[in-house]
Amino acid sequence: MKFTVIGITDAPKPFFPPEVMEIIRAGSVFSGGKRHHEIMAPLLPEKALWIDITAPLDAVFEQYGQLDADVIVFASGDPLFFGFANTIRRLLPKAEIELFPSFNSLQMLAHRLVMPYHDLRVVSLTGRPWPALDQALIERTGKIGVLTDRNHTPAAIAQRMLDYGYDYYTMHIGVHLGNPQREQVVTLSLEEVATSNFDHPNCLILSTRQTPPARTFGIPDMQFDLLDGREKMITKMPIRLLTLQTLDLPEKQVFWDIGFCTGSVSIEARLLFPHLQVVAFEIRPECEQLMRHNSRRFGAPGIDVHIGDFLKTDIDDLPRPDAVFIGGHGGRMKEIMAKVCEVLPPGGCIVTNSVSSPVVQRMTSHPNSKDLFHEACEQLGLKEDVPTHVQLNDYNPIDILKCRK
């Protein structure tokens, strides 16, 4: 089966070279979105069949499969740029594709702004969640092109950026690009965009208007909001960084932080390894607000927070972790590790920290974390690494314990 995919803009009277016009005149089956049909209707042959591209796409491709004729598809801009040609390649890998691209919307916006775009990092939020944009922001990307949808609007994007302290960007917005009667291009501050509405379709480019503030390697403990102001309720920065190193996070994709309290480990992991999906669990409801404040203070969007007893939390729909830190267990280390092992893939690791001072062990009401960890590893068939023993000034010695599945 052959698809001829033709890129178009929002221009109400599109211009095509003679080669493309000949293909359209000779065609019998056409497809595209409703907006594409409105634009192209005057140019289609009299008895042309049109197939709307709407969700679910499986139904659309089922209609394609019932045809004897080739299909001419109209798509926005460059059909290989987050476009329909990629969908054809994915669902019908053996189909023949002939392509006639136009400029994509971000290229057109850059043209209007006379802005070089060879260094533009592109993020699509069209039918997609926030992680790609979050990662680009955390990595301090200087120029970001964003494809929007009706939920991820310029105003919603601007407000999210302001909430997490990324206020040093300017937003350039293009609306109905290619349509001379409706096209609009504006450059505004994030504060202005957050209270404005723009017609759809639109796209935007974010550019830094000043040098981003410096970010330290390791966040000082006292910069965090603490649980009841208690300094002991946070993993100390040197221990935190050593713990993250032990987790091998550059090679991991999904990180679970069980017992996050102030959120320091989750936040540090999010900032140091922006590619990670971070899922954080905590039994104390008051810690949800702590995480909210701290993640916004340090510019760490996208941490998936779950409040409640981890052992009673439904984890079936959560992304499977390949690295897990147990920061708090309430004496139920073995039960938590057993539940984690149900979803941990081969090669995945679990890390926890144990105070090794005999005095502290006698004072606590819970069994020794180190002993519980060893017992769980034996029962679950986990392979233990050699512990890292750390002594910080006058603090109690800490053992950083690690095992692998």
HUDA-V33398 format. One record per residue. N is the residue number from 0. SS is DSSP state (a for helix, b for strand, c for the rest). OMEGA is omega in radians with two decimals (999 if undefined). Layout:
N	SS	OMEGA
N	SS	OMEGA
This chain:
0	c	-3.11
1	b	3.02
2	b	2.95
3	b	-3.04
4	b	-3.05
5	b	3.11
6	b	3.10
7	b	3.04
8	c	3.11
9	c	-3.12
10	c	-3.10
11	c	3.09
12	c	-3.04
13	c	3.06
14	c	3.08
15	c	3.03
16	c	-3.09
17	a	-3.12
18	a	-3.12
19	a	3.12
20	a	3.12
21	a	3.11
22	a	-3.13
23	a	-3.13
24	a	-3.09
25	a	-3.07
26	c	3.09
27	c	-3.14
28	b	-3.10
29	b	-3.11
30	b	3.12
31	b	3.09
32	c	-3.14
33	a	3.13
34	a	3.10
35	a	3.13
36	a	3.12
37	a	-3.11
38	a	-2.98
39	a	-3.05
40	a	-3.12
41	a	-3.07
42	a	-3.07
43	c	3.03
44	c	-2.97
45	c	-3.06
46	c	-3.10
47	c	3.02
48	b	3.12
49	b	3.08
50	b	3.12
51	b	3.02
52	c	3.13
53	c	3.08
54	c	-0.02
55	c	-3.08
56	a	3.11
57	a	3.13
58	a	3.11
59	a	-3.11
60	a	3.03
61	a	3.07
62	a	3.10
63	a	-3.07
64	a	-3.13
65	c	-3.06
66	c	2.99
67	c	-3.07
68	c	3.01
69	c	-3.06
70	b	3.02
71	b	-3.06
72	b	3.02
73	b	-3.09
74	b	-3.10
75	b	3.00
76	c	3.11
77	c	-3.06
78	c	3.04
79	c	-3.12
80	c	-3.03
81	c	-2.97
82	c	-2.96
83	a	3.10
84	a	3.09
85	a	3.12
86	a	3.10
87	a	-3.13
88	a	-3.11
89	a	-3.04
90	a	3.12
91	c	-3.02
92	c	-3.12
93	c	-3.11
94	c	3.05
95	b	-3.11
96	b	2.98
97	b	-2.94
98	b	3.03
99	b	-3.01
100	c	2.94
101	c	3.02
102	c	3.03
103	c	-2.99
104	a	-3.13
105	a	3.03
106	a	-3.13
107	a	3.12
108	a	3.10
109	a	3.10
110	a	-3.12
111	a	-3.11
112	a	-2.99
113	c	-3.09
114	c	3.04
115	c	-3.07
116	c	3.10
117	c	-3.13
118	c	-3.11
119	c	3.03
120	b	-3.01
121	b	3.10
122	b	3.06
123	b	3.00
124	c	3.14
125	c	-3.10
126	c	-3.11
127	c	3.10
128	c	-2.97
129	c	-2.90
130	a	-3.08
131	a	3.09
132	a	3.12
133	a	-3.12
134	a	-3.14
135	a	3.13
136	a	-3.14
137	a	-3.14
138	c	3.07
139	c	3.14
140	c	-3.02
141	c	-3.08
142	b	-3.04
143	b	3.02
144	b	-3.04
145	b	2.99
146	b	-2.98
147	c	2.91
148	c	-3.03
149	c	3.05
150	c	3.11
151	c	-3.09
152	c	3.04
153	a	-3.14
154	a	3.13
155	a	3.12
156	a	-3.13
157	a	-3.13
158	a	3.10
159	a	3.13
160	a	3.10
161	a	-3.13
162	a	-3.06
163	c	2.98
164	c	3.12
165	c	-3.03
166	c	-3.11
167	c	3.07
168	b	2.92
169	b	-3.11
170	b	3.06
171	b	-3.00
172	b	3.05
173	b	-3.10
174	b	3.11
175	c	-3.10
176	c	-3.11
177	c	3.11
178	c	-3.04
179	c	-3.10
180	c	-3.00
181	c	-3.06
182	c	3.13
183	b	3.07
184	b	-3.13
185	b	3.04
186	b	-3.02
187	b	2.98
188	b	3.11
189	a	3.12
190	a	3.12
191	a	-3.11
192	a	-3.06
193	a	-3.13
194	c	-3.08
195	c	3.07
196	c	-3.14
197	c	3.09
198	c	3.05
199	c	0.17
200	c	3.05
201	b	3.03
202	b	-3.09
203	b	3.02
204	b	3.07
205	b	3.08
206	b	-3.13
207	b	3.12
208	c	3.09
209	c	3.11
210	c	3.12
211	c	3.11
212	c	-3.12
213	c	3.10
214	c	-3.10
215	c	3.02
216	c	-3.04
217	c	-3.11
218	c	3.10
219	c	-3.03
220	a	-3.02
221	a	3.05
222	a	3.09
223	c	2.84
224	c	-3.06
225	c	3.10
226	a	-3.10
227	a	3.12
228	a	-3.04
229	c	-3.08
230	c	-3.10
231	c	-3.10
232	c	3.08
233	c	3.04
234	c	-3.06
235	c	-3.00
236	a	-3.14
237	a	3.10
238	a	3.14
239	a	-3.11
240	a	3.08
241	a	3.12
242	a	3.13
243	a	3.09
244	a	-3.13
245	a	-3.11
246	c	-3.14
247	c	-3.01
248	a	3.08
249	a	-3.11
250	a	-3.06
251	c	-3.13
252	c	-3.08
253	b	-3.10
254	b	3.04
255	b	3.09
256	b	-3.05
257	b	-3.06
258	c	-2.95
259	c	3.11
260	c	-3.14
261	c	-3.09
262	c	-3.01
263	a	-3.12
264	a	3.11
265	a	-3.09
266	a	3.12
267	a	3.12
268	a	-3.12
269	a	-3.10
270	a	-3.11
271	a	-3.08
272	c	-3.00
273	c	3.12
274	c	-3.03
275	c	2.81
276	b	-3.11
277	b	3.10
278	b	-3.01
279	b	-3.10
280	b	3.10
281	b	-3.09
282	c	-3.06
283	c	-3.08
284	c	-3.10
285	a	-3.13
286	a	3.10
287	a	3.11
288	a	3.07
289	a	3.12
290	a	-3.14
291	a	-3.13
292	a	-3.06
293	a	-3.13
294	a	3.10
295	a	-3.14
296	a	-3.06
297	c	3.07
298	c	-3.11
299	c	3.13
300	c	2.96
301	c	3.08
302	c	-3.10
303	b	-2.99
304	b	3.10
305	b	-3.13
306	b	3.14
307	c	3.13
308	c	-3.11
309	a	-3.10
310	a	3.10
311	a	-3.10
312	c	3.08
313	c	-3.08
314	c	-3.03
315	c	-3.06
316	c	-3.13
317	c	3.08
318	c	-3.07
319	c	-3.09
320	c	2.91
321	c	3.01
322	b	-3.08
323	b	3.00
324	b	3.08
325	b	-3.11
326	c	3.11
327	c	-3.06
328	c	3.10
329	c	3.13
330	c	-3.09
331	c	-3.13
332	a	-3.06
333	a	3.13
334	a	3.13
335	a	-3.14
336	a	3.11
337	a	3.13
338	a	3.10
339	a	-3.09
340	a	3.11
341	c	-3.09
342	c	-3.12
343	c	-3.13
344	c	3.04
345	c	-3.08
346	c	3.09
347	c	-3.06
348	b	3.03
349	b	-3.14
350	b	3.02
351	b	3.11
352	b	-3.10
353	b	3.04
354	b	-3.02
355	c	3.13
356	c	3.12
357	a	-3.14
358	a	3.14
359	a	3.14
360	a	3.13
361	a	-3.07
362	a	-3.07
363	c	-3.13
364	c	-3.09
365	c	3.04
366	c	-3.13
367	c	-3.10
368	a	-3.11
369	a	3.13
370	a	3.12
371	a	3.14
372	a	3.13
373	a	-3.12
374	a	3.14
375	a	3.14
376	a	3.13
377	a	-3.10
378	a	-3.05
379	a	3.12
380	c	-3.13
381	c	-3.12
382	b	-3.13
383	b	2.97
384	c	3.05
385	c	-3.10
386	c	3.01
387	b	-3.10
388	b	-3.04
389	b	3.04
390	c	-3.13
391	c	3.06
392	c	-3.11
393	c	3.14
394	c	3.11
395	c	3.09
396	c	-3.12
397	b	2.96
398	b	3.04
399	b	-3.02
400	b	-3.12
401	b	3.02
402	b	-3.14
403	b	3.10
404	c	999
